[in-house]
Amino acid sequence: MSQENSTQKPGFFKRVGNYLCAPGRQFTVQCAAPTQFINKTNHDCIQEIAIVGNDLPNNDSIYNEANRKSIGARIFDFLTDFAGSSLMFLLTCAILVGWAIAGGVLGAPDEWQIAMQDGSSIQCYYSDSLLMRQQQNHCNRLLTIIAQLRSRSVTFDNLLRYTQANNPSLSTSELKNLAEKIPKNSVGDAAKLPTENAYDLICNWASDAVGSLWALMIYMGGIFAWIGVGHSLGFSDEWQLYINTGVAVELTFTSMFLQNTRRRHMLYLEKCLKCIQQADVDLEILLRQTSGDNTPNPIVSIKPHPVSRGIRIIDYYGDVIGTGIGLFISVCVFIAWFAIGHVMSYDDNWWLIIGTYTGLVGFVDGFVLRNVYFRQDKLLDENFDILIDSDKAIFQYLNLYLPEQNIFRKRTFSERLSNKMGDICAHPLVVLFSFCVVVGLICVASGMNWNTTGQLLCNTPTMIIEGFLLIVLLHAHNMSNTNRRVQMHDILVRRLRLLQYTRVSTGSDGCQVVNEMDLADISSNEKKS
């Protein structure tokens, strides 16, 4: 009697439904650190068994970094990475300088201003998609690495207990001497990025300056000054063009600078992670050689936060703008815009249409980006805390001195105020408010038959707030990035301490730990990409 196959392929409408519901889906990150297999008959024979991607269940709700992405996703990732390169940022700066020179030569006509506004709106529109993609990729990458570190931490806990039980404990004086083996600055300065040349120095300084409360105050001061001169200019269309042009320059510079800053910071974190992973591998090999235990590193799951229906809608929208779907919609919109150019005789209203559309969409995108970033950062903080707690438990069991952790200096009032403003901008109700504002502006412009003044009313407030949100987002990134560097610095020091302890307690040569580790990658003289 044959058994009916229960795994039938879903029907067409079911597949279409699954595809439409896919954006915004929450994923559980699951992976295990590759196991360093030790040949029990020959301890010098080491083989890495990468169980990541092989022993994990095939489930659409599980994110696995080893899964091969589609060609479209790989192309999008390449464009995202290229957009954050130093070449693109310097090219953007050159275009802004060239545009300013052209304005001086031509006498700053309206067409010159509208060209900047449209170009900036289109660039920021695409930058929102690239920033969302960059944000999602970085979060998934860091969660995967945290899962691998937690996976090896479980193995370390088990194997160190075996080592402790089968080797004589070190005395208090020996533990104290061991704690002083690693010089305090041997693994670099975690709170500051090293610099290789003048470009690095300028970018590090600009990142702190542009993302500061002072930058927000200067930005808002310029807005109030513009409002102050409105009466003398009769609150005319020309008056609105002035602020739109100024904000357009700020949006173009800040969005490209944010992409470049994120890319440079992630490259630096990748170097730190390589040192941590190397220390992890060395410690795992030594412990397995001592114990003869080849139990694979366990799979660790990192579950996402439960979300409400409103958050699910925000994530859906965020996924749409951060994938090829958003890119396809954008291409269709721009094709339609070009198609109606001849009908509208390529007049001022035609030029303003695309700026109005991208301005309204970019306004909502700014709030969505901040909301998604806030929740992803919170998830990363929670899982770093779990990893730190597991390390502390190991040190406590071994009665080993815990390395001195980097403690942040007390935040200034401006930093605390700026951080609070960022939290407010990330609230889901604020995202809903932004959508309501867009609907209201559309109704007002429709009542004005979408004339020049009506379109400028849609452009002006949305561009001002979007510029404000980009500064807030850069500030949030700077604070989070400093926190990540300090966390990874401390993780590396703890791994080196455990490696040194294991070598001393098992009779290995523990005095050469620091020299054997390639710590140059995160020292103060490190070359940074």
C-alpha positions as CSV (number, residue, x, y, z in Angstrom):
1,M,0.0,0.0,0.0
2,S,1.6,3.2,-1.1
3,Q,1.8,6.3,1.2
4,E,0.5,9.5,-0.2
5,N,3.1,12.2,-0.6
6,S,2.3,15.0,1.9
7,T,4.9,17.5,0.6
8,Q,3.0,18.7,-2.5
9,K,4.1,21.8,-4.2
10,P,1.9,24.7,-3.3
11,G,-0.5,26.1,-5.9
12,F,0.0,29.2,-8.0
13,F,-2.1,31.5,-5.8
14,K,-0.5,30.1,-2.7
15,R,3.0,30.9,-4.1
16,V,1.8,34.4,-5.1
17,G,0.4,35.0,-1.6
18,N,3.6,33.8,0.0
19,Y,5.6,36.1,-2.2
20,L,3.5,39.1,-1.4
21,C,3.6,38.4,2.3
22,A,7.4,37.8,2.3
23,P,8.6,41.4,2.8
24,G,9.0,42.3,6.5
25,R,9.0,38.7,7.6
26,Q,10.9,38.2,10.9
27,F,13.8,35.8,10.7
28,T,15.4,33.6,13.4
29,V,19.2,33.7,13.0
30,Q,20.7,30.2,13.5
31,C,24.2,29.1,13.1
32,A,27.1,27.4,14.8
33,A,30.8,28.2,14.9
34,P,32.8,25.8,12.6
35,T,34.1,22.9,14.8
36,Q,37.9,22.4,14.9
37,F,38.0,18.6,14.8
38,I,41.1,17.0,16.5
39,N,42.4,13.6,15.4
40,K,42.6,11.7,18.7
41,T,45.5,9.6,17.5
42,N,47.4,12.5,16.2
43,H,46.7,15.8,18.0
44,D,48.7,17.7,15.4
45,C,46.1,16.8,12.8
46,I,43.4,19.5,12.8
47,Q,40.4,19.6,10.5
48,E,37.8,22.3,10.5
49,I,34.2,21.1,10.2
50,A,31.9,23.9,9.0
51,I,28.5,22.7,10.1
52,V,27.0,26.0,9.4
53,G,24.5,25.6,6.6
54,N,24.6,21.8,6.6
55,D,23.0,20.9,9.8
56,L,20.5,23.7,9.9
57,P,16.8,23.0,9.1
58,N,15.6,24.2,5.7
59,N,13.1,26.8,6.8
60,D,12.1,30.1,5.2
61,S,11.8,31.7,8.7
62,I,15.5,31.0,9.5
63,Y,18.3,33.3,8.3
64,N,21.4,31.4,7.4
65,E,24.4,33.4,6.1
66,A,25.7,30.4,4.2
67,N,22.6,30.3,1.9
68,R,23.3,31.5,-1.6
69,K,21.6,34.7,-2.5
70,S,19.9,35.2,-5.8
71,I,21.8,37.0,-8.6
72,G,19.6,40.1,-8.2
73,A,20.3,40.2,-4.4
74,R,24.1,39.9,-5.1
75,I,23.9,42.8,-7.7
76,F,22.0,44.9,-5.2
77,D,24.5,44.2,-2.5
78,F,27.3,45.2,-4.8
79,L,25.6,48.5,-5.7
80,T,25.1,49.1,-2.0
81,D,28.7,48.5,-1.2
82,F,29.9,50.6,-4.1
83,A,27.6,53.5,-3.2
84,G,29.3,53.6,0.2
85,S,32.8,53.6,-1.2
86,S,35.2,56.5,-0.9
87,L,35.2,57.0,-4.6
88,M,31.5,57.7,-4.7
89,F,31.6,60.0,-1.7
90,L,34.5,62.1,-3.3
91,L,32.6,62.1,-6.6
92,T,29.5,63.5,-4.8
93,C,31.6,66.2,-3.2
94,A,33.1,67.1,-6.6
95,I,29.7,67.4,-8.1
96,L,28.5,69.7,-5.3
97,V,31.5,71.9,-5.8
98,G,31.0,72.0,-9.6
99,W,27.4,72.8,-9.1
100,A,28.3,75.7,-6.8
101,I,30.8,77.1,-9.3
102,A,28.3,76.9,-12.1
103,G,25.7,78.8,-10.0
104,G,28.2,81.6,-9.4
105,V,28.9,81.8,-13.1
106,L,25.3,81.7,-14.2
107,G,24.0,84.0,-11.5
108,A,22.0,81.3,-9.6
109,P,18.9,81.1,-11.9
110,D,15.8,79.2,-10.8
111,E,16.6,76.3,-13.2
112,W,20.0,75.9,-11.5
113,Q,18.2,75.6,-8.1
114,I,15.6,73.2,-9.4
115,A,18.2,71.0,-11.1
116,M,19.9,70.6,-7.7
117,Q,16.6,69.9,-5.9
118,D,15.6,67.3,-8.4
119,G,19.0,65.7,-8.6
120,S,19.2,65.6,-4.8
121,S,15.7,64.2,-4.4
122,I,16.4,61.4,-6.9
123,Q,19.8,60.7,-5.2
124,C,18.3,60.6,-1.7
125,Y,15.4,58.5,-2.9
126,Y,17.8,55.8,-4.1
127,S,20.1,56.4,-1.1
128,D,17.2,55.5,1.2
129,S,16.9,52.1,-0.4
130,L,20.7,51.6,-0.2
131,L,20.8,52.7,3.4
132,M,18.0,50.3,4.3
133,R,19.8,47.4,2.5
134,Q,23.1,48.3,4.1
135,Q,21.5,48.5,7.5
136,Q,19.8,45.1,7.1
137,N,23.0,43.4,5.8
138,H,25.1,44.8,8.7
139,C,22.6,43.7,11.3
140,N,22.3,40.1,9.9
141,R,26.1,39.9,9.7
142,L,26.6,41.0,13.3
143,L,23.9,38.7,14.6
144,T,25.5,35.8,12.8
145,I,28.9,36.5,14.3
146,I,27.4,36.9,17.8
147,A,25.7,33.5,17.3
148,Q,29.0,31.9,16.4
149,L,30.8,33.5,19.4
150,R,28.0,32.3,21.7
151,S,28.3,28.8,20.1
152,R,32.0,28.6,20.9
153,S,31.4,30.1,24.3
154,V,29.2,27.1,25.2
155,T,32.0,24.8,24.1
156,F,34.6,26.7,26.0
157,D,32.4,26.5,29.2
158,N,32.2,22.7,28.8
159,L,35.8,22.1,27.9
160,L,37.2,24.5,30.5
161,R,35.3,22.7,33.2
162,Y,36.9,19.4,32.1
163,T,40.4,21.1,32.1
164,Q,39.8,22.6,35.5
165,A,38.7,19.2,36.9
166,N,41.8,17.3,35.5
167,N,44.5,20.0,36.1
168,P,45.6,21.5,39.3
169,S,44.2,25.0,40.0
170,L,46.4,28.0,39.9
171,S,47.1,29.8,43.1
172,T,45.9,33.3,43.8
173,S,49.3,34.9,43.1
174,E,49.6,33.0,39.8
175,L,46.1,34.2,38.8
176,K,47.1,37.7,39.6
177,N,50.3,37.5,37.7
178,L,48.4,36.0,34.8
179,A,46.0,38.9,34.8
180,E,48.9,41.3,34.2
181,K,50.4,39.3,31.3
182,I,48.5,41.2,28.6
183,P,49.4,44.9,28.5
184,K,46.4,47.2,28.7
185,N,47.0,48.8,25.3
186,S,48.2,45.6,23.5
187,V,44.9,45.3,21.6
188,G,44.5,49.0,20.6
189,D,42.2,51.8,21.5
190,A,38.6,50.6,21.2
191,A,37.0,54.0,21.6
192,K,38.7,55.7,18.6
193,L,39.2,54.6,15.1
194,P,42.9,54.6,14.0
195,T,43.8,56.8,11.1
196,E,46.0,56.0,8.1
197,N,46.0,59.3,6.2
198,A,44.5,62.8,6.0
199,Y,41.3,61.4,4.5
200,D,40.7,59.1,7.5
201,L,41.3,61.9,9.9
202,I,38.9,64.2,8.1
203,C,36.2,61.6,7.9
204,N,36.5,60.6,11.6
205,W,36.2,64.3,12.6
206,A,33.4,65.0,10.2
207,S,31.4,62.0,11.4
208,D,31.5,63.3,14.9
209,A,30.8,66.9,13.9
210,V,27.9,66.2,11.4
211,G,26.2,63.8,13.8
212,S,26.4,66.1,16.9
213,L,23.8,68.2,18.6
214,W,25.7,71.3,17.5
215,A,25.1,70.3,13.9
216,L,21.4,69.9,14.6
217,M,21.3,73.4,16.3
218,I,23.1,75.0,13.3
219,Y,20.7,73.3,10.9
220,M,17.7,74.4,12.8
221,G,19.2,77.9,13.2
222,G,19.4,78.1,9.4
223,I,15.8,77.1,9.1
224,F,14.6,79.8,11.6
225,A,16.7,82.4,9.8
226,W,15.0,81.4,6.5
227,I,11.6,81.8,8.2
228,G,12.7,85.2,9.5
229,V,13.4,86.6,6.0
230,G,10.2,85.2,4.6
231,H,8.2,88.4,5.2
232,S,10.7,90.6,3.4
233,L,10.6,88.2,0.4
234,G,6.8,88.0,0.4
235,F,6.9,84.3,1.2
236,S,7.2,83.8,-2.5
237,D,8.0,80.7,-4.6
238,E,11.6,82.1,-4.9
239,W,11.7,82.2,-1.1
240,Q,10.8,78.5,-0.9
241,L,13.3,77.6,-3.6
242,Y,16.1,79.0,-1.5
243,I,15.5,76.7,1.4
244,N,14.8,73.7,-0.8
245,T,18.1,74.2,-2.6
246,G,20.1,74.6,0.7
247,V,18.5,71.5,2.2
248,A,19.0,69.6,-1.0
249,V,22.8,70.1,-0.7
250,E,22.7,69.0,2.9
251,L,20.7,65.9,2.0
252,T,23.0,64.9,-0.8
253,F,26.1,65.3,1.3
254,T,24.8,63.7,4.5
255,S,23.2,60.7,2.8
256,M,26.4,59.8,0.9
257,F,28.6,60.5,3.9
258,L,26.4,58.3,6.1
259,Q,26.8,55.4,3.6
260,N,30.5,55.9,3.4
261,T,30.8,56.1,7.2
262,R,28.9,52.9,7.8
263,R,31.0,51.1,5.2
264,R,34.3,52.2,6.8
265,H,33.1,51.4,10.3
266,M,31.9,47.9,9.3
267,L,35.2,47.2,7.6
268,Y,37.0,48.1,10.8
269,L,34.7,45.9,12.9
270,E,35.4,43.0,10.4
271,K,39.1,43.4,11.2
272,C,38.4,43.3,14.9
273,L,36.2,40.2,14.4
274,K,38.9,38.4,12.6
275,C,41.2,38.8,15.6
276,I,38.5,37.5,17.9
277,Q,37.7,34.5,15.7
278,Q,41.4,33.7,15.5
279,A,41.7,33.7,19.3
280,D,38.5,31.6,19.4
281,V,39.9,29.0,17.0
282,D,43.3,28.8,18.9
283,L,41.5,28.4,22.2
284,E,39.1,25.7,20.8
285,I,42.0,23.8,19.4
286,L,44.0,23.9,22.6
287,L,41.0,22.8,24.7
288,R,40.1,20.0,22.3
289,Q,43.7,18.8,22.3
290,T,43.7,18.7,26.1
291,S,40.4,17.0,26.5
292,G,40.2,14.9,23.4
293,D,36.5,16.0,23.0
294,N,35.2,16.4,19.5
295,T,31.7,17.3,20.3
296,P,30.5,19.8,17.6
297,N,29.9,23.4,18.5
298,P,26.2,23.8,19.2
299,I,23.8,25.6,17.0
300,V,22.7,28.9,18.6
301,S,19.4,30.6,17.7
302,I,18.7,34.3,17.9
303,K,15.0,35.0,17.8
304,P,13.6,38.3,16.6
305,H,11.5,40.5,18.9
306,P,7.8,39.9,18.6
307,V,6.1,42.7,16.6
308,S,2.7,44.2,16.5
309,R,0.7,44.6,13.4
310,G,1.8,48.3,13.1
311,I,5.5,47.3,13.3
312,R,4.9,44.5,10.8
313,I,3.6,47.1,8.3
314,I,6.7,49.3,8.9
315,D,9.0,46.3,8.4
316,Y,7.1,45.4,5.2
317,Y,7.6,48.9,3.8
318,G,11.2,48.8,4.9
319,D,11.8,45.6,3.1
320,V,10.1,46.9,0.0
321,I,12.4,49.9,-0.3
322,G,15.5,47.8,0.7
323,T,15.1,45.2,-2.0
324,G,14.8,45.0,-5.7
325,I,11.0,45.6,-5.4
326,G,11.6,49.2,-4.4
327,L,14.2,49.6,-7.2
328,F,11.7,48.2,-9.8
329,I,9.0,50.7,-8.5
330,S,11.5,53.5,-8.8
331,V,12.4,52.7,-12.4
332,C,8.7,52.6,-13.3
333,V,8.1,56.0,-11.7
334,F,11.0,57.6,-13.5
335,I,10.0,56.1,-16.8
336,A,6.5,57.5,-16.4
337,W,8.0,60.9,-15.4
338,F,10.1,61.0,-18.6
339,A,7.1,59.9,-20.7
340,I,5.0,62.9,-19.6
341,G,7.8,65.4,-20.2
342,H,6.9,66.1,-23.8
343,V,3.2,66.6,-22.9
344,M,4.1,69.1,-20.2
345,S,6.6,70.8,-22.5
346,Y,9.3,70.1,-19.9
347,D,8.2,73.2,-17.9
348,D,8.9,74.1,-14.3
349,N,6.0,72.0,-13.0
350,W,7.3,68.9,-14.8
351,W,10.7,69.4,-13.1
352,L,9.0,69.8,-9.8
353,I,6.9,66.7,-10.1
354,I,9.7,64.3,-9.5
355,G,11.1,66.3,-6.7
356,T,7.7,66.4,-5.1
357,Y,7.2,62.6,-5.4
358,T,10.7,61.7,-4.1
359,G,10.4,64.3,-1.3
360,L,7.2,62.9,0.0
361,V,8.4,59.3,-0.2
362,G,11.8,60.2,1.3
363,F,10.1,61.9,4.2
364,V,8.4,58.7,5.2
365,D,11.6,56.7,4.5
366,G,13.6,58.8,7.0
367,F,11.3,57.8,9.8
368,V,11.2,54.2,8.8
369,L,15.0,54.0,8.6
370,R,15.3,55.4,12.1
371,N,12.6,53.1,13.5
372,V,14.2,49.9,12.0
373,Y,17.7,51.0,13.0
374,F,16.6,51.5,16.6
375,R,15.0,48.1,16.9
376,Q,17.9,46.3,15.2
377,D,20.4,48.1,17.5
378,K,18.4,47.0,20.6
379,L,18.4,43.4,19.4
380,L,22.2,43.6,18.9
381,D,22.7,45.1,22.4
382,E,20.6,42.3,24.0
383,N,22.6,39.5,22.3
384,F,26.0,41.2,23.1
385,D,24.9,41.3,26.7
386,I,24.1,37.5,26.6
387,L,27.6,36.8,25.2
388,I,29.2,39.1,27.9
389,D,27.2,37.3,30.7
390,S,28.4,33.9,29.5
391,D,32.0,35.1,29.4
392,K,31.6,36.4,33.0
393,A,30.2,33.1,34.1
394,I,33.3,31.3,32.8
395,F,35.7,33.7,34.5
396,Q,33.7,33.3,37.7
397,Y,33.8,29.5,37.6
398,L,37.6,29.6,37.0
399,N,38.1,32.1,39.7
400,L,40.0,34.1,37.1
401,Y,40.4,37.9,37.2
402,L,38.0,39.5,34.8
403,P,39.8,41.9,32.5
404,E,39.1,45.6,33.1
405,Q,36.3,46.6,30.8
406,N,36.2,49.9,28.9
407,I,33.7,52.1,30.6
408,F,32.1,54.9,28.7
409,R,32.7,58.4,30.0
410,K,29.6,60.1,31.3
411,R,27.5,61.4,28.5
412,T,27.2,65.2,28.2
413,F,23.9,66.9,28.2
414,S,24.0,67.5,24.5
415,E,24.7,63.8,23.8
416,R,21.9,62.7,26.1
417,L,19.5,65.2,24.5
418,S,20.5,64.2,21.0
419,N,20.0,60.5,21.9
420,K,16.6,61.3,23.3
421,M,15.6,63.0,20.1
422,G,16.7,60.0,18.2
423,D,14.6,57.7,20.3
424,I,11.5,59.9,19.8
425,C,12.0,59.9,16.0
426,A,12.2,56.1,16.1
427,H,8.8,55.6,17.8
428,P,6.2,53.8,15.7
429,L,3.6,56.5,16.3
430,V,6.0,59.0,14.7
431,V,6.2,56.9,11.6
432,L,2.4,56.9,11.5
433,F,2.4,60.7,11.9
434,S,4.8,61.0,9.0
435,F,2.4,59.1,6.8
436,C,-0.5,61.3,7.9
437,V,1.5,64.4,7.1
438,V,2.1,63.2,3.6
439,V,-1.6,62.5,3.1
440,G,-2.3,66.0,4.4
441,L,0.2,67.6,2.0
442,I,-1.2,65.7,-0.9
443,C,-4.7,67.0,-0.1
444,V,-3.5,70.6,0.1
445,A,-1.5,70.3,-3.2
446,S,-4.6,68.7,-4.9
447,G,-6.7,71.6,-3.7
448,M,-4.2,74.0,-5.4
449,N,-4.3,71.9,-8.6
450,W,-0.7,70.9,-8.1
451,N,0.6,74.3,-9.2
452,T,4.2,75.5,-8.4
453,T,3.3,76.7,-4.9
454,G,1.4,73.5,-4.1
455,Q,4.3,71.4,-5.1
456,L,6.8,73.5,-3.2
457,L,4.6,73.2,-0.1
458,C,5.0,69.4,-0.5
459,N,8.7,69.7,-1.0
460,T,9.8,72.2,1.6
461,P,8.6,70.8,5.0
462,T,9.4,67.2,4.0
463,M,12.9,68.0,2.8
464,I,13.6,70.0,6.0
465,I,12.5,67.2,8.3
466,E,14.3,64.5,6.2
467,G,17.6,66.5,6.5
468,F,17.0,66.6,10.2
469,L,16.4,62.9,10.4
470,L,19.6,62.1,8.5
471,I,21.7,64.0,11.1
472,V,19.9,62.1,13.8
473,L,20.5,58.8,12.1
474,L,24.3,59.6,11.7
475,H,24.4,60.5,15.4
476,A,22.8,57.2,16.4
477,H,25.2,55.3,14.2
478,N,28.2,57.0,15.8
479,M,27.1,56.1,19.3
480,S,26.3,52.5,18.3
481,N,29.5,52.1,16.5
482,T,31.6,53.3,19.4
483,N,29.7,50.8,21.6
484,R,30.3,47.9,19.2
485,R,34.1,48.7,19.1
486,V,34.3,48.7,22.9
487,Q,32.3,45.5,23.2
488,M,34.5,43.7,20.6
489,H,37.7,45.0,22.2
490,D,36.6,43.6,25.6
491,I,35.6,40.3,24.0
492,L,39.0,39.9,22.5
493,V,40.8,40.7,25.8
494,R,38.7,38.1,27.5
495,R,39.5,35.5,24.8
496,L,43.2,36.2,25.1
497,R,43.0,35.9,28.9
498,L,41.2,32.5,28.6
499,L,43.8,31.3,26.0
500,Q,46.6,32.4,28.3
501,Y,45.0,30.7,31.3
502,T,44.6,27.5,29.4
503,R,48.1,27.4,28.2
504,V,49.5,28.0,31.7
505,S,47.2,25.5,33.4
506,T,47.9,22.8,30.8
507,G,51.7,23.4,30.8
508,S,51.7,25.1,27.4
509,D,53.9,28.2,26.7
510,G,51.5,30.9,27.9
511,C,54.0,33.8,28.0
512,Q,53.9,34.2,24.2
513,V,50.2,34.6,23.7
514,V,50.2,38.2,22.8
515,N,53.1,37.8,20.4
516,E,51.5,34.9,18.7
517,M,48.3,36.7,18.1
518,D,48.1,39.1,15.1
519,L,46.9,42.1,17.1
520,A,48.3,44.6,14.6
521,D,44.9,44.7,12.9
522,I,43.3,46.6,15.8
523,S,46.3,48.4,17.2
524,S,46.7,52.2,17.0
525,N,48.9,51.7,13.9
526,E,46.4,49.6,12.0
527,K,45.7,50.4,8.4
528,K,42.1,51.1,8.0
529,S,40.1,50.7,4.8
